[in-house]
Every structure is written in structure tokens, then in C-alpha cells.
Amino acid sequence: MPETVRGVIARAQDAPVETVDIVIPDPGPHDVIVRVQACGVCHTDLHYREGGINDEFPFLLGHEAAGVVETVGSAVTHVAEGDAVVLNWRAVCGECRACRRGRPWYCFDTHNASAPMTLTDGTALTPALGIGAFADKTLVHEKQCTKIDPETDPAVSGLLGCGVMAGIGAAMNTGAVSRGDSVAVIGCGGVGDAAIAGARLAGAGTIIAIDRDPRKLEWAKDFGATHTIDASTGDVVEQIKELTDGFGADVVIDAVGRPETWQQAFYGRDLAGTVVLVGVPTPDMKLEMPLIDLFSHGGSLKSSWYGDCLPERDFPMLIDLYRQGRLPLDRFVTERIGIDEVEQAFTAMGEGRVLRSVVVW
């Protein structure tokens, strides 16, 4: 029978979020109902609320989550009731052109639940990134669930569902940072600090953190930054070059996603170096620069979607590294809040007071 639970929705662009009753339908053959234990407040949720993703209101927000499988559909084989899982929004299909070519991290037909969750009046909800986890329970496809060690704190493990995985993957997967490389990261929020942590795991020699907020620069040191640059003082590109023997960094990761920061990343890298864009721009942003510069600098210009991760491969590995004390995932959790405090968490995010606010049940 359909079940009514609490969830956080955005009804209209820029309107404050609301906690309301939502209806979870019976799972389809390959669907599961997950009892949510923790869900991080990600900047992507704010993008949804502000209309920066699309206009398919009302949205059921939340996607960076961990929980326990409670009910499974008739054909589910991937997980079982009682499994501890992290939810992922790249549930690879195995059949699209990317998957057939051995590039499943670019999967173009990822799985989602077969039916929408709704308001009590029957209005269909659009779940953020196909998940919608600011709720007591959520309905997802079985392959949106990645099993993990049940002893791991859900507030920590859930962060792999989006921001932390995006940052670590931007360094290790997309940027292919290797031992001894120099790396610069522009923007030291949750994603940027995760990129710093990923660069450290990969063995980078010089890791430069760049931000305008002194508090964030201090946080970046905790994740492995060897040098910091205050972007509000002086030319960022020149300061990167000063810290890299005048050449620029081997890999520059833009975790902000603005034209000006992308250009800093482009000109702040070494010749034939790599630029990785992991910060999400808004649709109105445009980039204009001399085409000859693109030709003459060479190298790679990449976008990183979800850190080019494979959840089934990467989530358990990163949990193991955390449990070994090699990856400080718990440092990303700035505060634990209730489901009714999401709007305040957006404010704290905008003011730069948190790396992650995490809703816990």
C-alpha cells in the first residue's frame, strides 16, 4: 500500500522550501524503498530551488544520502531488505552507447524509479537528481543503491552520493592526478576540498587551494593543501605560477564554475596541462577568449560529471580508505540538522559557514 511520509519540497522558483506530507507509491518490479538515515544539503539542491536546473516544480529535494533498504520490488536482485546503502544518481544501464564502449561513467540512460512520488493531492514530484532524499523514505531504482559497510556513520557515507565523490573523482578520475603532480583547486567548499583530498590520495606533490574566504583556506589545509592563495589579493594566475616554478600547475580544478574562474584555471596550468571543470555553471554563463590561446596551450579541457565515478567501484573503496584513517570524510560534516532546517542550511551554505550541513533522522 502507498505510504505517507514527510519530505522537503520546493514549490516555486526562489520560494522557501516546505516540509510536507508526500506519498511513496508501491515499488515497481525493480524499485526499492529506502529509509533515509542522513542526507547532505548540497549546492545542487539550491540550484533546483532557484530554478537553475529546470522548471519542473514541485521538486522533492535531497540526493546526497545514505539509508537502509526497507522494501524491494518483485524482481530486485541487486540489494536486499536490510542492506545499508548510499544512493547514487548514476545507476548505469549497461546497454547505452557509452556503456557498450566501456565508458559507463558517461552512461546516457541511467535508471530511475518507475513511478513518481507525489503530494497527497496526487501532484507528481520531481526528485532531485532522480533521488529525492530529504524525506523519511524515498523510492529509487535498485541500481541507485550501492551497498556499503553498515558500520559506517550514514552522515559520513552519504556524502559520497554527490559532492565528495564529485571532488575526489575530479582529481583522481577526470584529472588523472598522479604522484608528484602539481594541482591547483579553485573554490574550497565541499567539492573543492574533496578534490584536494583526492589529489593528496593520488600523491600530488604541490596542492594549491584558492579561495576568497580565509576560513575556507584554513579548512583546505586539513584536507591536504600545501599552499593557499587568497583570490581577493593579487593575480591568481601569477600566484599559481610563482608556486610552480613559473610554469603553472599540471592539473587545475575549477570547483566554482564561473567564466572567470575557468579562465584562471586555463591560464594557470602548465603547457599541455589539464583543466577540470567540476563546479556547475548556470545556463546564462558564457565564455569568450581567443581561439589561438586554446590552440597554443594544448593539453586537455575536461568536464567532470559526478567525478566520472562508478559507484559500485568507488563508494566501497572510499569507505575503506575512510575506515583506514586515510580519507577524512568526517571533516566534511560541519553540522547535523533536522529535516525542518534545510532552508537555514541553504543560508549557512551561502554565507560560507559550512562545508556540509547534513539532515539526520
VOGU-3710 file (C-alpha; in Angstrom, 3 decimals, decimal comma):
1> mpetvrgvia> 0,000/0,000/0,000  1,223/3,574/-0,681  2,751/5,201/2,392  2,702/8,826/3,562  5,940/10,305/4,950  7,465/13,745/5,446  9,562/15,392/2,749  11,101/18,751/1,843  9,850/20,293/-1,385  10,379/23,434/-3,450
11> raqdapvetv> 7,091/24,577/-4,979  8,298/27,553/-6,998  11,480/29,321/-8,042  13,265/31,023/-5,131  10,409/30,285/-2,710  11,436/28,931/0,705  11,304/25,158/0,962  8,485/23,439/2,832  8,214/20,244/4,855  5,030/18,471/3,767
21> divipdpgph> 3,418/15,060/3,580  4,391/13,077/0,483  3,164/9,735/-0,786  5,527/6,862/-1,579  3,902/4,508/-4,126  4,286/0,774/-4,062  7,620/-0,194/-5,626  7,675/-1,459/-9,199  9,481/-4,708/-10,050  12,958/-3,111/-9,965
31> dvivrvqacg> 12,245/-0,375/-7,396  13,147/-0,221/-3,718  12,001/1,903/-0,808  14,906/3,207/1,266  14,515/4,505/4,796  16,738/7,574/4,739  19,156/7,957/7,655  21,130/11,024/6,526  21,179/13,421/3,583  23,660/16,228/2,909
41> vchtdlhyre> 22,489/19,692/1,868  24,229/20,113/-1,485  24,512/23,246/-3,621  22,715/21,346/-6,389  19,595/21,300/-4,200  19,806/25,074/-4,017  20,168/25,185/-7,822  16,900/23,231/-8,054  15,116/25,582/-5,664  16,380/28,606/-7,621
51> ggindefpfl> 15,245/27,166/-10,962  18,836/26,731/-12,147  18,347/23,090/-13,245  14,903/23,102/-14,870  11,379/24,332/-14,168  9,718/21,004/-13,334  8,359/22,188/-9,979  7,486/20,982/-7,417  10,797/19,340/-6,589  11,424/16,800/-3,855
61> lgheaagvve> 14,887/17,935/-2,815  17,828/15,958/-1,445  20,079/13,458/-3,189  23,311/13,043/-1,174  22,017/10,292/1,069  22,543/7,043/2,923  19,957/4,730/4,387  18,638/1,199/4,736  16,666/-0,763/2,157  13,219/-1,343/3,620
71> tvgsavthva> 11,083/-2,783/0,804  12,058/-4,332/-2,525  10,153/-4,895/-5,758  9,326/-8,331/-7,092  12,311/-8,544/-9,487  15,005/-6,875/-7,366  18,286/-8,784/-7,148  20,844/-6,009/-6,666  20,064/-5,346/-2,984  18,049/-6,945/-0,202
81> egdavvlnwr> 15,943/-5,672/2,654  18,182/-4,503/5,491  21,159/-3,559/3,306  22,979/-0,328/4,218  23,292/1,732/1,055  24,467/5,038/-0,357  22,149/6,405/-3,027  23,661/7,323/-6,366  22,331/9,223/-9,361  24,388/7,352/-11,951
91> avcgecracr> 22,802/3,916/-11,970  24,445/2,698/-15,164  22,234/0,892/-17,666  24,919/-1,320/-19,227  23,296/-1,010/-22,649  23,658/2,557/-23,977  26,398/3,597/-26,419  28,679/4,790/-23,584  28,294/1,561/-21,620  28,826/-0,577/-24,733
101> rgrpwycfdt> 32,069/1,297/-25,447  33,392/0,602/-21,949  32,748/4,104/-20,611  29,905/3,528/-18,146  30,756/6,687/-16,188  29,214/8,545/-19,166  26,047/6,404/-19,137  23,305/8,201/-21,072  20,337/6,191/-19,802  20,705/5,807/-16,046
111> hnasapmtlt> 17,948/4,065/-14,117  15,298/5,790/-12,003  12,199/4,663/-10,124  9,292/3,525/-12,307  6,684/5,810/-10,701  6,801/9,293/-9,160  6,361/10,174/-5,538  3,508/12,647/-5,083  1,895/15,177/-2,819  -1,187/13,945/-1,002
121> dgtaltpalg> -3,378/15,575/-3,683  -1,708/13,432/-6,355  0,641/16,122/-7,745  3,747/14,382/-9,094  7,062/15,431/-7,565  10,324/15,753/-9,497  13,011/14,126/-7,325  16,349/15,962/-7,265  18,774/14,024/-9,487  16,228/11,217/-9,601
131> igafadktlv> 16,517/10,563/-5,856  14,572/12,991/-3,618  16,034/12,101/-0,228  15,006/14,982/2,029  12,316/12,592/3,163  11,765/9,918/5,770  11,773/7,396/2,907  12,346/7,555/-0,837  11,608/5,397/-3,872  14,526/4,635/-6,219
141> hekqctkidp> 15,632/2,037/-8,744  17,566/-0,848/-7,222  20,741/0,147/-9,081  20,618/3,591/-7,483  21,630/1,799/-4,292  25,281/0,992/-3,600  25,860/-1,380/-0,695  28,413/-0,272/1,886  29,757/-1,332/5,275  26,788/-0,966/7,672
151> etdpavsgll> 29,099/0,150/10,485  29,855/3,457/8,723  28,176/6,617/10,018  25,388/7,421/7,486  26,051/11,161/7,835  29,561/10,486/6,547  28,927/7,792/3,946  26,022/9,670/2,385  28,338/12,473/1,286  29,762/10,110/-1,335
161> gcgvmagiga> 26,382/10,333/-3,065  27,317/13,651/-4,673  29,699/16,422/-3,581  32,568/14,490/-2,023  32,572/11,927/-4,829  32,430/14,728/-7,408  35,509/16,385/-5,937  37,588/13,284/-5,298  36,698/11,933/-8,727  37,538/15,245/-10,419
171> amntgavsrg> 41,099/14,808/-9,172  41,580/11,042/-9,348  39,355/10,011/-12,265  38,854/13,003/-14,563  42,099/14,835/-13,844  44,128/11,624/-13,504  46,379/13,274/-10,919  49,473/11,177/-10,396  52,371/11,034/-7,993  54,412/14,222/-7,895
181> dsvavigcgg> 51,945/16,326/-9,909  51,203/19,926/-9,035  47,490/20,624/-8,565  45,556/23,841/-8,031  41,933/23,846/-6,847  39,806/26,961/-7,299  36,983/27,120/-4,761  37,344/25,437/-1,379  33,831/24,436/-0,468  32,861/20,797/-0,061
191> vgdaaiagar> 33,616/19,795/-3,662  36,891/21,739/-3,795  38,138/20,302/-0,523  37,213/16,831/-1,729  39,306/17,484/-4,849  42,187/18,467/-2,571  41,728/15,247/-0,598  41,670/13,280/-3,855  44,850/14,949/-5,091  46,527/14,075/-1,812
201> lagagtiiai> 45,412/10,436/-2,097  46,829/10,317/-5,621  50,229/11,500/-4,383  50,330/15,072/-5,716  53,411/16,971/-4,581  52,131/20,548/-4,604  48,443/21,170/-3,841  47,330/24,794/-4,055  43,994/25,865/-2,528  42,427/29,048/-3,924
211> drdprklewa> 39,509/30,928/-2,391  38,446/34,375/-1,205  37,451/33,206/2,277  40,343/32,845/4,793  38,272/30,394/6,816  37,889/28,091/3,805  41,597/28,296/3,072  42,302/27,087/6,592  39,856/24,215/6,131  41,613/23,306/2,884
221> kdfgathtid> 44,848/22,695/4,762  43,087/19,991/6,790  42,408/18,082/3,577  45,947/18,262/2,224  46,588/21,700/0,697  50,291/22,514/0,813  49,829/26,159/-0,244  46,963/28,648/-0,256  46,096/31,676/-2,389  43,678/34,387/-1,310
231> astgdvveqi> 41,912/35,119/-4,608  40,926/38,584/-3,408  44,553/39,723/-3,322  46,652/39,813/-6,471  46,541/37,918/-9,745  45,566/34,285/-9,190  47,288/33,004/-12,323  50,587/34,677/-11,450  50,410/33,345/-7,893  49,855/29,799/-9,166
241> keltdgfgad> 52,884/30,153/-11,418  55,007/31,512/-8,573  54,265/28,329/-6,621  55,061/26,051/-9,582  58,466/27,296/-10,717  56,871/29,730/-13,147  55,197/27,047/-15,253  51,682/26,610/-13,884  50,065/23,546/-12,345  49,832/20,163/-14,050
251> vvidavgrpe> 46,133/19,978/-13,180  43,820/22,861/-12,278  40,357/22,038/-10,962  37,627/24,673/-11,135  35,184/23,848/-8,345  33,329/27,156/-8,725  32,058/27,019/-12,291  32,151/30,633/-13,449  33,714/32,049/-16,645  36,314/33,999/-14,687
261> twqqafygrd> 37,394/31,019/-12,574  37,554/28,749/-15,632  39,848/31,252/-17,340  42,038/31,343/-14,233  42,203/27,549/-14,435  43,054/27,641/-18,144  45,850/30,181/-17,856  47,061/28,866/-14,501  48,019/25,433/-15,847  51,283/24,356/-17,380
271> lagtvvlvgv> 51,555/23,968/-21,155  49,740/20,758/-22,079  48,292/20,679/-18,573  44,740/19,691/-17,696  41,745/21,829/-16,743  38,882/20,081/-14,964  35,540/21,846/-14,590  33,531/20,304/-11,757  31,733/23,424/-10,479  28,322/23,696/-12,157
281> ptpdmklemp> 27,716/26,867/-14,221  24,249/28,310/-14,748  22,714/28,278/-18,252  23,214/32,024/-18,767  27,009/31,959/-18,327  29,166/32,399/-21,438  32,877/32,164/-22,133  34,773/34,300/-24,634  38,508/34,024/-25,257  40,986/33,970/-28,179
291> lidlfshggs> 40,849/30,689/-30,083  44,613/30,910/-30,632  45,092/30,514/-26,870  43,193/27,230/-26,917  45,411/26,023/-29,748  48,732/27,243/-28,402  48,340/25,981/-24,841  47,475/22,405/-25,804  46,566/19,918/-23,112  43,131/18,767/-22,011
301> lksswygdcl> 39,966/20,688/-21,136  37,567/18,392/-19,306  34,238/18,478/-17,544  33,759/16,135/-14,607  30,268/14,694/-14,169  29,918/13,090/-10,751  33,694/12,764/-10,672  33,459/10,279/-13,592  32,758/7,706/-10,912  31,404/4,194/-10,930
311> perdfpmlid> 29,505/3,977/-7,631  29,847/0,205/-7,282  33,628/0,535/-7,653  34,335/3,850/-5,949  31,989/4,124/-2,957  33,164/0,965/-1,135  36,809/1,808/-1,888  36,483/5,298/-0,415  34,653/3,967/2,634  37,558/1,549/3,169
321> lyrqgrlpld> 40,044/4,431/2,934  37,982/6,384/5,461  37,885/3,464/7,882  41,672/3,081/7,491  42,133/6,725/8,509  43,463/7,745/5,085  40,483/9,844/3,952  38,983/12,323/6,474  35,368/12,127/5,291  34,032/13,051/8,722
331> rfvterigid> 35,643/16,506/8,479  33,181/17,460/5,764  30,271/17,244/8,216  30,055/20,713/9,734  26,660/20,306/11,397  23,854/17,792/11,796  20,362/19,216/11,462  16,712/18,171/11,378  14,523/17,868/8,315  12,842/21,211/9,087
341> eveqaftamg> 16,148/23,125/8,939  17,023/22,819/5,243  16,225/26,444/4,426  18,551/27,628/7,213  21,208/25,270/5,856  20,955/26,984/2,453  21,625/30,289/4,201  24,643/28,873/6,026  25,941/27,492/2,733  25,576/30,862/1,024
351> egrvlrsvvv> 27,439/32,586/3,842  30,304/30,081/3,664  29,819/28,913/7,256  29,677/25,191/6,488  31,239/22,551/4,286  28,177/20,354/4,690  25,031/20,544/6,733  23,629/17,027/6,994  19,994/16,201/7,728  19,868/13,192/10,050
361> w> 16,956/11,033/11,166
//
